[in-house]
Amino acid sequence: MLIFAGYVIVIGSVLGGYAMVGGHMGALYQPAELVIILGAGLGAFVASNNGKGIVATMHTLPKLMRGSHYRKSVCLDLMTLLYLLLAKARQSGIMALEQDIENPQDSELFSAYPGLLADPLIMQFVTDYLRLMISGNMDAFEIEALMDHEIETFQHEAEIPANGLAAMGDSLPAFGIVAAVMGVVHALGAAALDPEGIGPLIAHAMVGTFLGILLAYGFVSPLAARVRAQVEDVTKILQSIKVTLLAHLNNYPPPIAIEFGRKALFAAERPSFNELESHVREVKSAPARERTA
């Protein structure tokens, strides 16, 4: 909804200011120039991306209409789940987690958090590295390096739609100039018109520059920034899991390990120390049947 609210503010401000100086709205309606600008921008987007990038962008755009999935409540659940997993590993040995990570749907620990269980990115990241920890053949430095590579790869791949939209946004002002120049050429080529008749054609041609800049910085570029913001949200979650698991590998107890993870979160989603401690205490004291209800 914030995207639509922003678009309304952009349109209202631009057209409102134009109306305040006595501008005629009809002069701004130039569908031919919109076809030139948007069509050329879309063509440049298709030409500069491969099929994977185009499909990823199409899948990403609907997600922009929703807010971030990783709210404070999700982060609380994630930190609590990691605490329970690490506490079980510390008490019964890391091998005790083998059944949990091989069949998360049947695990008492994972099934208590259906929201996390339905998130394939978090589940794969947690279970894959717990599986590597169970293998016992990699030290903390090797696992940290592998985590860094995976997070970097995820971030690079997830930002492909943002890069494509940003490139498209950067191209629209230039295509607006193209539309304006073509309009001027059309006006000057109308030899049968007198000077008074050419004036309106020149004015209509100049709308192309206006539309190109407005579409770029008011509509398309904000979408690219929104995609990058969502990628940053997910990246922070992965980094939080990373530092939590690494703290466990360095023999910190579970309460300290999840404190490492809590500190890695953005301030807006980060639960306070007391909030996390109280949540963990409630979950620990609740019977297993209540946790899975």
C-alpha positions in Angstrom: 0.0 0.0 0.0 2.9 2.4 0.6 3.9 2.1 -3.0 0.4 3.3 -4.1 0.4 6.0 -1.4 3.8 7.3 -2.7 2.5 7.3 -6.3 -0.5 9.3 -5.3 1.7 11.8 -3.6 3.9 12.1 -6.6 1.0 12.6 -9.0 -0.8 14.9 -6.7 2.2 17.1 -6.1 3.3 17.4 -9.8 -0.2 17.9 -11.2 -1.3 20.1 -8.3 1.7 22.4 -8.8 1.1 22.5 -12.5 -2.6 23.4 -11.9 -1.6 26.2 -9.5 0.2 28.1 -12.2 -2.8 27.7 -14.6 -1.5 24.8 -16.6 -3.9 22.9 -18.9 -4.1 19.2 -18.0 -5.1 18.3 -21.5 -1.7 19.3 -22.8 -0.1 16.6 -20.7 -2.1 13.8 -22.3 0.2 12.5 -25.0 -0.4 8.8 -25.4 2.0 8.6 -28.4 4.9 9.8 -26.3 3.9 7.4 -23.5 4.1 4.5 -26.1 7.6 5.7 -27.2 9.0 6.1 -23.7 7.5 3.0 -22.1 7.9 0.8 -25.1 11.5 1.8 -25.6 12.2 1.4 -21.8 10.6 -2.1 -21.8 12.5 -3.1 -24.9 15.8 -1.9 -23.3 14.9 -3.9 -20.2 14.3 -7.1 -22.2 17.5 -6.6 -24.2 19.6 -6.1 -21.1 18.3 -9.1 -19.2 18.3 -12.8 -19.7 15.2 -15.0 -19.2 16.1 -15.7 -15.6 16.3 -12.0 -14.8 13.0 -11.2 -16.5 11.2 -14.0 -14.8 12.7 -13.0 -11.4 11.5 -9.4 -11.9 8.0 -10.6 -12.8 7.9 -12.7 -9.6 9.3 -9.9 -7.5 6.9 -7.1 -8.5 3.8 -8.6 -6.8 5.7 -9.1 -3.6 6.5 -5.3 -3.4 2.8 -4.7 -2.6 3.3 -6.4 0.8 5.3 -5.2 3.7 8.3 -7.1 5.1 7.5 -10.6 6.2 10.3 -10.5 8.8 8.6 -8.5 11.6 9.6 -8.6 15.2 7.3 -11.5 16.0 9.0 -13.6 13.3 12.4 -12.7 14.6 11.3 -13.7 18.2 10.2 -17.0 16.9 13.4 -17.5 14.9 15.7 -16.7 17.9 13.6 -19.0 20.1 13.7 -21.9 17.6 17.5 -21.5 17.4 17.7 -21.5 21.2 15.8 -24.7 21.4 17.9 -26.4 18.7 21.2 -25.3 20.3 20.0 -26.2 23.8 19.1 -29.7 22.6 22.5 -30.0 20.9 24.3 -28.9 24.0 22.4 -31.2 26.3 22.2 -34.3 24.2 24.9 -33.8 21.6 24.7 -32.4 18.1 23.8 -35.8 16.7 20.5 -35.5 18.6 19.4 -32.9 15.9 19.8 -35.3 13.0 16.1 -36.4 13.0 14.9 -32.9 13.4 16.8 -31.5 10.4 16.2 -34.5 8.2 12.4 -34.4 8.7 11.5 -30.9 9.9 7.8 -31.4 9.3 7.8 -34.3 11.9 10.1 -32.5 14.3 8.5 -31.3 17.6 10.8 -28.2 17.6 10.2 -27.1 14.0 6.5 -27.9 13.8 6.0 -25.5 16.8 6.7 -22.7 14.3 4.7 -23.2 11.2 5.5 -19.8 9.9 9.2 -20.6 9.9 8.6 -24.1 8.6 6.8 -22.6 5.6 9.8 -20.3 4.8 12.1 -22.4 2.5 14.9 -19.9 2.6 15.2 -20.0 6.4 14.6 -23.7 6.7 17.3 -24.6 4.1 19.8 -22.2 5.6 19.3 -23.5 9.1 19.1 -27.2 8.3 22.0 -27.2 5.8 24.4 -25.7 8.3 23.2 -27.9 11.2 23.8 -30.8 8.9 27.3 -29.6 8.2 27.9 -29.2 11.9 26.7 -32.7 12.5 29.2 -34.1 10.0 32.0 -32.8 12.2 34.4 -32.4 9.3 34.4 -28.6 9.1 35.7 -26.1 11.6 34.0 -22.8 12.4 36.2 -20.8 10.0 35.3 -23.1 7.1 31.6 -22.9 7.9 31.7 -19.1 8.3 33.4 -18.8 4.9 30.8 -21.0 3.3 28.0 -19.0 4.9 29.5 -15.8 3.6 29.6 -17.2 0.1 26.0 -18.4 0.2 24.7 -15.0 1.6 26.7 -13.1 -1.0 25.3 -15.4 -3.8 21.8 -15.0 -2.5 22.1 -11.2 -2.3 23.6 -10.9 -5.8 20.8 -13.1 -7.3 18.0 -11.4 -5.3 19.2 -8.0 -6.5 18.9 -8.9 -10.2 15.3 -7.4 -10.4 16.5 -4.3 -8.6 19.4 -3.8 -11.0 17.1 -4.3 -14.0 14.5 -1.9 -12.7 17.2 0.7 -11.9 18.7 0.4 -15.4 15.3 0.8 -16.9 14.6 3.9 -14.7 17.9 5.4 -15.7 17.0 5.0 -19.4 13.6 6.6 -19.3 14.7 10.2 -19.2 16.8 9.6 -22.3 13.9 8.0 -24.0 11.8 11.0 -22.9 14.3 13.2 -24.8 14.0 10.9 -27.8 10.2 11.3 -27.7 10.6 15.1 -27.4 13.0 15.3 -30.3 10.7 13.2 -32.5 7.8 15.6 -31.6 9.9 18.6 -32.5 10.9 16.9 -35.8 7.2 16.3 -36.5 6.3 19.9 -35.7 9.0 21.4 -37.8 8.2 19.0 -40.6 4.6 20.3 -40.7 5.3 22.9 -43.4 1.7 23.6 -44.0 1.2 25.1 -40.5 1.7 28.7 -39.6 3.9 29.7 -36.7 0.9 29.8 -34.4 0.0 26.2 -35.2 3.6 25.0 -34.7 3.7 26.3 -31.1 1.2 23.8 -29.6 3.1 21.0 -31.4 6.4 22.1 -29.8 4.7 22.2 -26.4 3.3 18.7 -26.8 6.7 17.5 -27.9 8.3 18.9 -24.7 5.9 16.7 -22.7 8.1 13.8 -23.6 11.0 15.0 -21.5 8.6 15.7 -18.6 7.1 12.2 -18.8 10.5 10.4 -19.1 11.9 12.1 -16.0 8.6 11.6 -14.0 8.3 8.0 -14.9 11.9 7.3 -14.0 12.3 9.0 -10.7 8.7 9.0 -9.6 7.7 5.4 -10.5 10.4 3.0 -11.7 13.5 3.9 -9.6 11.5 3.7 -6.3 10.6 0.1 -7.2 14.3 -0.7 -7.5 14.9 0.8 -4.1 12.0 -1.1 -2.6 13.4 -4.4 -4.0 16.8 -3.7 -2.5 15.2 -2.9 0.9 13.5 -6.2 0.9 16.7 -8.0 0.0 18.4 -6.3 2.9 15.7 -7.5 5.2 16.2 -11.1 4.2 20.0 -10.8 4.2 19.9 -9.6 7.8 17.9 -12.6 8.8 20.5 -14.9 7.3 23.3 -13.0 8.9 21.5 -13.3 12.3 21.3 -17.1 11.8 24.9 -17.2 10.8 26.3 -15.4 13.9 24.1 -17.5 16.1 25.3 -20.8 14.8 28.9 -19.6 14.7 28.6 -18.6 18.4 27.5 -22.1 19.2 30.4 -23.5 17.2 32.7 -21.4 19.4 31.2 -23.0 22.5 29.0 -20.2 23.7 25.9 -21.3 25.6 22.6 -21.0 23.8 21.5 -17.8 25.7 24.7 -16.0 24.6 24.5 -17.5 21.1 21.0 -16.1 20.4 22.2 -12.8 21.9 24.7 -12.7 19.0 21.9 -13.3 16.6 19.6 -10.7 18.2 22.3 -8.0 17.9 22.7 -8.7 14.1 19.1 -7.7 13.4 17.9 -4.3 12.3 16.7 -2.1 15.1 13.1 -2.0 13.9 12.8 -5.8 14.0 15.2 -6.5 16.9 13.5 -7.6 20.1 14.9 -6.3 23.3 17.0 -8.5 25.6 14.1 -8.7 28.0 11.5 -9.5 25.3 13.6 -12.3 23.9 14.4 -13.7 27.4 10.7 -13.6 28.4 9.7 -15.3 25.2 12.2 -18.1 25.5 11.3 -18.6 29.2 7.6 -18.9 28.2 8.3 -21.4 25.5 10.6 -23.5 27.8 7.9 -23.6 30.5 5.1 -24.4 28.1 4.3 -28.1 27.6 5.2 -29.5 24.1 1.5 -29.8 23.2 0.9 -26.1 23.8 3.9 -25.1 21.7 2.7 -27.1 18.7 -0.9 -26.0 19.0 
